[in-house]
């Protein structure tokens, strides 16, 4: 009798174990803290399903400014970071919060503003000169003000221009504490100037009278890197899957996928991992 009961329940047990295994496999994921530019541009919608299809690992994105992404990494609230502030990244690694930092891709920043361009920056290639002209005219400038990689680079340019924007905050210089999309929307609404990463600008639809005015300055170069959150500091980091994602992102296949992502025929991010892209 005991044997028959066991035999009777065996198929159910096998079925339950199969369902449990399937559920566990479906829950295999890593958390990626990354910038709003990579999310808003549509890159992740294009890129991440390719990685998941190959590996079965889902990538759950927390899209924030680079400063906030680094803080999430410090606290162990992410497995891997994809960010764009080289100085901040180097400090993050030096302080022991991250390891295995790798270059992934680059694009550039652009300065955009009203088509009327009252301070005559259009066609310029000198970002610092453009910022000086904006400040001198007290033309409305919208800053993200969110400690993102874009915001950090913008502040470096104001410093290079010798402009104290802290003292101007709330007048012609307006800090939003928001992402790139919000800054562009506000600039469009106020006929103001702002600095954007090129990917978000190309993906932005609500331009109104905004147009691209300044580009091509080496100071506007925008490098993205991927960093593993230090598993020695945070043992909960999903080391194998996180490193697998980094390996794929910097592999020829991942780099080719990044380089093939376009909007209106334009490449938004140029791959430049060592040995993996241009």
Backbone torsions as a table, in degrees:
resi	resn	phi	psi	omega
1	UNK	NA	-43.9	179.6
2	UNK	-60.8	-40.4	-179.7
3	UNK	-63.3	-42.2	-179.2
4	UNK	-64.5	-39.4	177.7
5	UNK	-62.0	-43.5	179.8
6	UNK	-61.2	-44.2	-178.8
7	UNK	-64.1	-37.0	-178.6
8	UNK	-65.4	-40.4	-175.1
9	UNK	-86.4	-13.1	-175.7
10	UNK	-57.5	-46.9	179.4
11	UNK	-59.2	-39.2	179.1
12	UNK	-63.6	-40.6	179.9
13	UNK	-64.6	-43.1	179.0
14	UNK	-62.9	-42.5	179.1
15	UNK	-62.0	-43.8	-179.3
16	UNK	-62.8	-42.7	179.0
17	UNK	-64.0	-37.4	178.6
18	UNK	-65.2	-42.0	177.7
19	UNK	-63.7	-41.8	179.9
20	UNK	-62.5	-43.7	180.0
21	UNK	-64.4	-40.2	179.0
22	UNK	-64.5	-41.6	179.2
23	UNK	-63.5	-41.1	179.9
24	UNK	-63.8	-41.1	-179.8
25	UNK	-65.3	-38.2	-179.3
26	UNK	-66.9	-23.7	-177.7
27	UNK	-92.2	9.3	179.6
28	UNK	-76.8	113.4	-175.4
29	UNK	-153.1	162.4	170.0
30	UNK	-125.2	158.1	177.6
31	UNK	-106.2	123.6	179.9
32	UNK	-110.9	117.2	172.4
33	UNK	-91.7	121.8	-175.0
34	UNK	-143.4	-180.0	-173.6
35	UNK	-84.1	158.0	177.3
36	UNK	-66.7	-26.0	-177.6
37	UNK	-67.3	-39.1	179.6
38	UNK	-70.1	-31.7	178.4
39	UNK	-77.7	-50.9	-174.3
40	UNK	-66.4	-27.4	-178.9
41	UNK	-72.8	-16.6	-176.0
42	UNK	92.6	0.1	-177.9
43	UNK	-58.2	-46.1	-175.6
44	UNK	-67.4	-36.2	177.0
45	UNK	-61.3	-30.5	179.4
46	UNK	-84.1	-40.2	-168.5
47	UNK	-86.3	-49.5	-168.2
48	UNK	-65.0	-36.8	176.4
49	UNK	-59.5	-28.7	178.1
50	UNK	-65.9	-41.4	178.4
51	UNK	-67.9	-43.6	-179.1
52	UNK	-63.8	-40.3	178.8
53	UNK	-62.2	-36.9	-177.9
54	UNK	-76.2	-36.0	-169.7
55	UNK	-115.3	-19.5	-174.2
56	UNK	81.5	3.6	-178.3
57	UNK	-99.2	123.0	176.3
58	UNK	-81.4	143.0	175.7
59	UNK	-110.7	114.9	179.6
60	UNK	-98.4	118.6	-171.3
61	UNK	-96.6	132.1	167.6
62	UNK	-108.7	106.0	-174.6
63	UNK	-94.0	110.7	-178.0
64	UNK	-142.0	176.7	172.0
65	UNK	-66.2	158.1	-177.9
66	UNK	-57.7	-40.7	178.7
67	UNK	-58.5	-43.6	179.1
68	UNK	-69.9	-36.0	177.1
69	UNK	-61.7	-42.0	177.7
70	UNK	-64.0	-37.0	177.6
71	UNK	-66.9	-38.3	175.4
72	UNK	-61.5	-39.7	176.9
73	UNK	-65.0	-39.9	178.1
74	UNK	-58.8	-37.6	-177.4
75	UNK	-87.0	-4.9	-178.9
76	UNK	77.6	21.6	-179.0
77	UNK	-90.3	13.0	174.9
78	UNK	-149.8	159.8	177.1
79	UNK	-93.4	-33.8	-175.4
80	UNK	-149.4	152.0	-179.6
81	UNK	-120.7	145.4	169.9
82	UNK	-129.0	105.7	-167.1
83	UNK	-137.8	173.9	-175.9
84	UNK	-143.9	65.1	170.7
85	UNK	-146.7	86.6	-173.9
86	UNK	-50.7	-41.6	-179.4
87	UNK	-64.3	-44.5	179.2
88	UNK	-66.8	-36.3	179.1
89	UNK	-66.3	-43.6	179.6
90	UNK	-62.6	-39.1	176.9
91	UNK	-64.9	-41.9	178.9
92	UNK	-57.9	-45.6	179.5
93	UNK	-70.5	-43.4	-178.8
94	UNK	-60.2	-35.0	-179.8
95	UNK	-81.5	-0.1	173.7
96	UNK	88.7	10.4	-179.2
97	UNK	-84.9	-24.5	-177.9
98	UNK	-136.4	158.5	178.0
99	UNK	-139.2	163.9	172.0
100	UNK	58.4	50.3	177.7
101	UNK	-73.5	130.9	-177.7
102	UNK	-132.9	140.6	171.8
103	UNK	-68.5	142.9	-178.3
104	UNK	-123.3	-50.1	-172.3
105	UNK	-165.9	169.6	177.4
106	UNK	-146.7	158.6	162.8
107	UNK	-146.3	-144.3	178.8
108	UNK	-147.8	165.7	173.5
109	UNK	-91.4	155.3	174.8
110	UNK	-135.0	154.4	174.2
111	UNK	-103.7	125.2	-179.0
112	UNK	-119.9	159.0	-179.1
113	UNK	-171.5	-173.9	-177.2
114	UNK	-64.0	144.7	-179.9
115	UNK	-58.4	-31.3	178.2
116	UNK	-67.0	-25.7	175.9
117	UNK	43.8	67.9	-175.1
118	UNK	-62.3	-19.5	-179.9
119	UNK	-102.2	6.9	170.8
120	UNK	60.0	55.6	176.5
121	UNK	-98.7	-12.9	-171.2
122	UNK	-56.7	132.3	178.0
123	UNK	84.3	-0.6	-179.1
124	UNK	-75.9	158.5	177.0
125	UNK	-124.4	12.4	-177.9
126	UNK	-118.3	102.1	-175.6
127	UNK	-65.6	-39.4	-178.9
128	UNK	-65.3	-42.1	178.0
129	UNK	-63.1	-38.8	178.2
130	UNK	-64.0	-42.1	179.2
131	UNK	-64.8	-39.3	177.5
132	UNK	-61.6	-42.5	-179.2
133	UNK	-65.6	-40.1	178.4
134	UNK	-62.9	-45.4	-179.3
135	UNK	-66.0	-42.3	-178.9
136	UNK	-61.9	-37.7	-179.3
137	UNK	-85.1	-6.4	-174.1
138	UNK	52.2	40.1	176.8
139	UNK	-75.3	147.3	-177.6
140	UNK	-62.0	126.7	176.4
141	UNK	-126.2	129.0	179.8
142	UNK	-100.8	116.1	177.1
143	UNK	-101.3	140.7	175.2
144	UNK	-59.6	-40.5	177.2
145	UNK	58.8	32.1	-172.9
146	UNK	-122.8	14.6	-179.7
147	UNK	60.5	27.3	174.8
148	UNK	-79.5	172.4	175.5
149	UNK	-61.6	-38.2	177.7
150	UNK	-63.4	-46.0	-180.0
151	UNK	-62.8	-42.6	-179.6
152	UNK	-62.3	-42.0	179.2
153	UNK	-68.9	-38.2	176.7
154	UNK	-58.1	-44.9	-179.8
155	UNK	-63.7	-35.1	177.4
156	UNK	-64.3	-37.5	179.5
157	UNK	-68.8	-40.3	175.4
158	UNK	-61.7	-40.8	178.8
159	UNK	-63.1	-43.2	178.2
160	UNK	-63.2	-29.5	178.8
161	UNK	-81.5	-7.2	-179.6
162	UNK	74.8	26.6	-177.3
163	UNK	-106.9	127.6	176.8
164	UNK	-91.3	91.8	-176.7
165	UNK	-74.8	-19.7	177.3
166	UNK	-59.6	-43.0	-178.8
167	UNK	-72.1	-20.8	-179.8
168	UNK	-94.1	-5.0	-175.9
169	UNK	-58.6	132.5	-179.9
170	UNK	92.4	-9.0	176.5
171	UNK	-103.8	-113.2	176.4
172	UNK	-73.5	-23.9	-179.9
173	UNK	-97.7	115.9	-172.9
174	UNK	-117.9	119.7	179.0
175	UNK	-95.4	126.7	-173.3
176	UNK	-97.8	-29.4	-173.9
177	UNK	64.8	39.0	-174.4
178	UNK	-143.9	175.3	-176.4
179	UNK	-78.4	-179.0	-174.4
180	UNK	-65.9	-39.1	179.3
181	UNK	-60.3	-43.2	179.2
182	UNK	-64.9	-39.4	179.7
183	UNK	-64.8	-42.3	178.8
184	UNK	-67.3	-41.8	177.9
185	UNK	-60.6	-42.1	-179.3
186	UNK	-69.1	-40.8	177.2
187	UNK	-61.1	-41.2	178.8
188	UNK	-63.4	-40.0	-178.6
189	UNK	-71.2	-30.4	-176.0
190	UNK	-104.7	4.0	-174.4
191	UNK	54.0	46.7	-178.1
192	UNK	-109.4	177.2	177.5
193	UNK	-99.8	153.7	171.2
194	UNK	-158.4	170.3	175.4
195	UNK	-114.0	132.4	-177.5
196	UNK	-131.1	153.0	165.5
197	UNK	-71.9	148.0	-173.6
198	UNK	-63.6	-35.4	-177.2
199	UNK	-61.7	-46.2	-179.8
200	UNK	-67.4	-39.0	178.2
201	UNK	-59.9	-45.6	-179.1
202	UNK	-65.9	-30.0	-179.0
203	UNK	-86.7	-10.5	-173.0
204	UNK	-79.2	126.9	-174.5
205	UNK	-99.3	-26.3	-172.5
206	UNK	-92.2	58.2	-171.7
207	UNK	-78.3	-23.5	-176.2
208	UNK	50.4	-118.8	-178.9
209	UNK	-97.4	8.8	179.7
210	UNK	-70.7	145.8	172.4
211	UNK	-146.7	158.9	177.6
212	UNK	-72.9	129.7	-175.1
213	UNK	-115.9	-43.4	-175.3
214	UNK	-128.2	131.2	177.5
215	UNK	-155.7	166.3	172.7
216	UNK	91.1	-2.3	177.7
217	UNK	-78.1	130.7	176.8
218	UNK	-54.5	-25.6	178.5
219	UNK	-69.4	-11.7	-179.6
220	UNK	-97.7	7.9	177.0
221	UNK	-62.2	141.1	-172.2
222	UNK	-134.8	99.4	-176.2
223	UNK	-95.6	135.6	175.0
224	UNK	-109.7	140.1	178.1
225	UNK	-133.9	156.7	176.0
226	UNK	-111.8	138.5	-176.4
227	UNK	-134.6	134.1	173.8
228	UNK	-83.0	127.8	173.3
229	UNK	-65.7	133.5	-171.3
230	UNK	-61.6	111.7	-179.1
231	UNK	-70.4	-19.5	176.0
232	UNK	-70.3	-32.3	177.8
233	UNK	-84.2	-34.1	-178.6
234	UNK	-129.8	90.0	-175.9
235	UNK	-61.8	-17.2	-179.6
236	UNK	-76.4	-8.7	177.6
237	UNK	-59.2	132.7	-179.2
238	UNK	-81.4	81.1	-167.3
239	UNK	-57.8	-52.6	-173.4
240	UNK	-64.2	-46.1	-178.2
241	UNK	-72.0	-36.0	178.2
242	UNK	-65.5	-44.4	178.6
243	UNK	-68.7	-32.5	175.4
244	UNK	-62.1	-38.8	176.8
245	UNK	-65.3	-43.6	178.3
246	UNK	-62.5	-41.9	179.4
247	UNK	-61.8	-42.8	-179.9
248	UNK	-67.0	-43.0	-177.2
249	UNK	-61.0	-34.6	-177.7
250	UNK	-99.0	3.5	178.0
251	UNK	-81.7	165.0	175.9
252	UNK	-54.2	-37.8	-179.7
253	UNK	-66.1	-46.1	179.5
254	UNK	-66.6	-40.1	179.8
255	UNK	-67.0	-38.0	177.2
256	UNK	-64.1	-39.3	179.6
257	UNK	-64.2	-42.2	178.1
258	UNK	-61.7	-46.7	-176.8
259	UNK	-69.4	-19.1	-178.7
260	UNK	-92.4	-1.2	178.2
261	UNK	-83.1	119.5	-177.3
262	UNK	-132.0	156.6	170.3
263	UNK	-129.1	124.6	-177.5
264	UNK	51.2	39.8	176.2
265	UNK	80.2	1.4	-178.6
266	UNK	-107.1	133.6	174.7
267	UNK	-70.6	128.4	-176.7
268	UNK	-90.2	-33.0	-179.0
269	UNK	-133.7	131.7	-178.8
270	UNK	-101.3	117.9	-178.0
271	UNK	-66.6	137.9	177.3
272	UNK	-148.6	32.3	171.9
273	UNK	-65.6	150.0	-178.7
274	UNK	-57.9	114.9	177.7
275	UNK	79.3	-0.4	-173.7
276	UNK	-111.1	-13.4	-175.8
277	UNK	-158.2	-161.2	-177.0
278	UNK	-81.3	NA	NA
